[in-house]
């Protein structure tokens, strides 16, 4: 396939990747782009928690948002079969992982 390299499974860390599309959606931010190892398109959605209620002045609840990260760790979720992927692996990709700037 032109959009996928059938490399064997291996946990390999890559440096920060650029060029990933980041879109805000109902469930958080979704980053999508090509895996730097097997070249297949992969995407992950990152939910940044829910508002946390805290007691404010006179017992009123004040809602605060936790800080959002500017970089997230992605891993390959291409869905293709990769030789030597352990059956207990939660990943569905080649084992690659990297950071993406989502700020």
C-alpha positions as CSV (number, residue, x, y, z in Angstrom):
1,X,0.0,0.0,0.0
2,X,1.2,3.5,-0.8
3,X,-0.1,5.0,2.5
4,X,1.3,2.3,4.8
5,X,4.6,0.7,5.4
6,X,4.3,-2.8,6.9
7,X,7.1,-2.5,9.4
8,X,7.2,-5.0,12.3
9,X,5.9,-3.9,15.7
10,X,8.5,-2.1,17.8
11,X,8.1,0.6,20.5
12,X,10.1,3.4,19.0
13,X,10.1,7.1,20.2
14,X,10.2,9.8,17.6
15,X,10.9,13.5,18.2
16,X,8.2,16.2,18.1
17,X,6.2,15.9,14.9
18,X,5.0,19.0,12.9
19,X,2.3,19.2,10.4
20,X,-0.4,17.4,12.3
21,X,-3.9,18.9,11.9
22,X,-5.4,19.8,15.3
23,X,-9.2,20.4,15.4
24,X,-11.4,21.3,18.4
25,X,-14.4,19.1,18.7
26,X,-17.2,18.2,21.2
27,X,-15.0,15.7,22.9
28,X,-11.7,17.7,23.0
29,X,-8.9,18.3,20.6
30,X,-8.2,15.8,17.8
31,X,-4.7,15.6,16.3
32,X,-4.4,13.7,13.0
33,X,-1.5,13.0,10.6
34,X,0.9,10.4,9.3
35,X,2.7,8.0,11.7
36,X,6.5,8.8,11.4
37,X,7.3,5.1,11.3
38,X,4.7,3.3,9.2
39,X,3.3,6.4,7.3
40,X,-0.4,5.4,7.9
41,X,-2.8,8.2,8.9
42,X,-3.5,8.1,12.6
43,X,-5.5,10.3,14.9
44,X,-6.2,10.7,18.6
45,X,-8.6,12.8,20.6
46,X,-7.5,14.4,23.9
47,X,-10.2,15.4,26.4
48,X,-8.8,17.9,28.9
49,X,-11.0,17.1,31.9
50,X,-14.1,18.6,33.2
51,X,-14.7,21.8,35.2
52,X,-13.9,21.4,38.8
53,X,-16.2,23.1,41.3
54,X,-14.5,25.0,44.2
55,X,-16.0,27.0,47.0
56,X,-15.9,30.7,46.4
57,X,-16.7,33.7,48.5
58,X,-20.0,33.4,50.5
59,X,-20.2,29.7,49.6
60,X,-20.9,30.2,45.9
61,X,-19.4,27.6,43.6
62,X,-16.8,28.9,41.2
63,X,-16.0,26.7,38.2
64,X,-12.4,26.5,37.1
65,X,-10.8,24.7,34.2
66,X,-7.6,22.7,34.6
67,X,-4.7,24.0,32.6
68,X,-4.5,22.5,29.1
69,X,-1.2,21.0,27.9
70,X,0.5,22.4,24.9
71,X,2.2,19.1,23.9
72,X,0.6,15.7,23.9
73,X,2.0,12.2,23.3
74,X,0.5,10.4,20.4
75,X,1.1,6.8,19.4
76,X,0.3,4.9,16.2
77,X,-3.3,3.8,16.0
78,X,-3.2,2.9,12.3
79,X,-5.3,-0.3,12.7
80,X,-3.0,-2.2,10.3
81,X,-1.5,-5.6,11.2
82,X,2.2,-5.3,12.2
83,X,4.2,-8.5,12.7
84,X,5.4,-9.2,16.3
85,X,2.7,-7.0,17.9
86,X,2.0,-8.7,21.3
87,X,-1.6,-9.9,21.6
88,X,-1.9,-8.1,24.9
89,X,-0.8,-4.7,23.4
90,X,-3.5,-2.0,23.8
91,X,-2.2,-0.3,20.7
92,X,-3.5,-1.0,17.2
93,X,-0.5,0.3,15.4
94,X,3.2,-0.2,14.8
95,X,4.4,0.8,18.2
96,X,5.7,4.3,17.4
97,X,5.0,7.2,19.7
98,X,5.9,10.9,19.5
99,X,4.8,14.4,20.7
100,X,2.6,16.9,18.9
101,X,2.3,20.6,19.7
102,X,-1.4,21.4,20.1
103,X,-1.2,25.0,21.3
